[in-house]
Amino acid sequence: MGWITTVTVMVVAADDSADHGPRAEGARESSVTKPVAALFVAVALLSACGTRSAAGTRSTPTTSVAPTVATAQQVIDEFRRSGLPVDGEADTTGKDCATVDCVQAVSTSTVLVRSFRTPGQAETYGQGTGAFQIVTVVLTFTGSATPQQQHRYEAAAARVVH
């Protein structure tokens, strides 16, 4: 849960040239000039732009709040653009998603790519399988993929899903 910070600032600037009537009780004159007062208000407002996590640490809002959700086919297309083999590419959604509730599955002779609706679903599926999970995508490698090849596929998937 984030915290919302509300800042109220009252600046009473002194104006020696005219009397503006009675002051509110508790108000006092200040020798703060208008530019300094404006700077103070700007700093106060900008400092309220971040959020606080439940742990109390400060974080700054980012332009990308939600992760990029990619389909299995988009990941395969990135493999191809990266020069990685995609031999035997086939949409296997009907077979590979029937029991695990994935959105799409595409297999090659090296890797099976499944995409899920949420990161939680992907994580639940990927746990304990030895598969590589990134956000909503899970990569399951065949026995023929070396660790170096797996790393290249994982890096390509990370360019699509972030």
C-alpha positions in Angstrom: 0.0 0.0 0.0 1.3 3.4 -0.9 1.0 6.5 1.3 -0.4 9.7 0.0 1.4 12.7 1.4 -0.6 15.9 1.8 1.4 19.1 2.3 -0.3 22.4 3.2 1.9 25.5 3.1 0.9 28.9 4.3 3.3 31.7 3.5 2.7 35.2 4.8 4.9 37.6 2.9 5.7 41.0 4.4 4.7 43.9 2.4 5.9 47.1 4.0 4.2 49.4 1.5 0.6 48.7 2.5 -1.4 47.4 5.4 -3.7 44.7 4.3 -5.9 44.7 7.4 -5.9 42.6 10.5 -3.9 39.4 10.4 -5.4 36.0 11.4 -4.6 35.0 14.9 -1.3 33.1 14.9 -0.1 34.5 11.6 3.2 36.3 11.7 5.2 38.4 9.3 8.0 36.8 7.3 10.9 38.3 5.5 10.7 35.5 2.9 10.7 36.9 -0.6 8.2 35.6 -3.2 10.8 33.7 -5.2 12.1 31.9 -2.1 8.5 31.1 -1.0 7.7 29.8 -4.5 10.8 27.6 -4.3 9.8 26.2 -0.9 6.3 25.4 -2.2 7.7 23.7 -5.3 10.1 21.6 -3.2 7.3 20.6 -0.8 5.0 19.6 -3.7 7.7 17.6 -5.5 8.8 15.8 -2.4 5.2 14.5 -2.1 5.4 12.9 -5.6 7.0 9.7 -4.5 5.3 6.9 -2.6 6.2 4.9 0.5 6.0 1.2 0.7 4.6 -0.7 3.7 8.2 -1.1 4.8 8.6 2.7 4.7 11.2 2.9 2.0 10.9 5.6 -0.6 10.3 4.8 -4.2 9.9 7.0 -7.2 7.0 6.5 -9.6 8.0 5.1 -13.0 6.3 5.5 -16.4 5.9 1.7 -16.7 3.8 0.4 -13.8 2.7 -2.9 -15.2 5.0 -5.4 -16.7 5.0 -5.9 -20.5 2.8 -9.0 -21.2 4.1 -10.9 -24.2 2.7 -13.8 -26.1 4.6 -17.0 -26.7 4.7 -16.1 -30.4 6.3 -12.7 -29.7 9.0 -14.4 -27.7 9.6 -16.9 -30.6 9.8 -13.9 -33.0 12.4 -12.3 -30.8 14.4 -15.6 -30.9 14.3 -15.5 -34.7 15.4 -11.8 -34.8 18.3 -12.6 -32.4 19.5 -15.4 -34.8 18.5 -18.2 -32.4 17.3 -21.5 -33.9 13.5 -21.9 -34.0 13.5 -25.2 -36.0 10.3 -27.1 -35.8 8.3 -24.1 -34.7 4.7 -25.1 -34.0 1.7 -23.6 -32.1 1.0 -26.2 -29.4 -1.5 -24.2 -27.4 -4.3 -26.8 -27.6 -2.0 -29.6 -26.3 0.3 -27.7 -23.9 -2.2 -25.2 -22.4 -5.1 -27.6 -21.8 -3.8 -28.8 -18.4 -1.8 -25.8 -17.2 -4.1 -22.9 -18.1 -1.6 -21.0 -20.2 -2.8 -18.5 -22.9 -0.5 -19.6 -25.7 2.3 -22.2 -26.2 4.7 -22.4 -29.1 7.4 -25.1 -29.3 10.6 -25.5 -31.2 13.1 -28.3 -31.2 15.0 -26.5 -28.5 12.5 -24.7 -26.3 8.8 -24.7 -25.4 7.5 -21.2 -24.7 4.3 -20.8 -22.7 2.6 -17.4 -21.9 0.2 -16.9 -19.0 -2.3 -14.3 -18.0 -0.5 -13.2 -14.8 3.0 -13.4 -13.4 1.6 -15.5 -10.5 0.2 -18.1 -12.8 3.6 -18.3 -14.6 5.4 -18.6 -11.4 3.1 -21.3 -10.0 3.6 -23.3 -13.2 7.4 -22.8 -13.3 8.1 -23.7 -9.7 9.9 -26.9 -9.3 10.1 -27.7 -13.1 13.5 -26.3 -13.8 12.0 -24.0 -16.3 13.0 -20.3 -16.8 10.2 -17.9 -15.8 10.2 -14.2 -16.6 7.0 -12.2 -15.7 4.2 -14.0 -17.7 6.4 -16.3 -19.8 7.9 -19.7 -19.0 10.7 -21.3 -21.1 11.1 -25.1 -20.9 14.3 -26.3 -22.6 14.8 -29.7 -24.3 17.8 -31.8 -23.2 19.7 -30.7 -26.3 20.0 -27.1 -25.2 23.4 -26.3 -23.6 23.5 -23.8 -20.6 25.1 -21.2 -23.0 22.2 -21.6 -25.5 19.7 -21.4 -22.7 21.2 -18.2 -21.5 20.9 -16.7 -25.0 17.2 -17.7 -25.2 16.6 -16.3 -21.8 18.2 -13.0 -22.7 16.2 -12.7 -25.9 13.0 -13.4 -23.9 13.9 -10.7 -21.4 14.0 -8.2 -24.2 10.4 -8.8 -25.0 9.0 -9.4 -21.5 10.2 -6.8 -19.0 
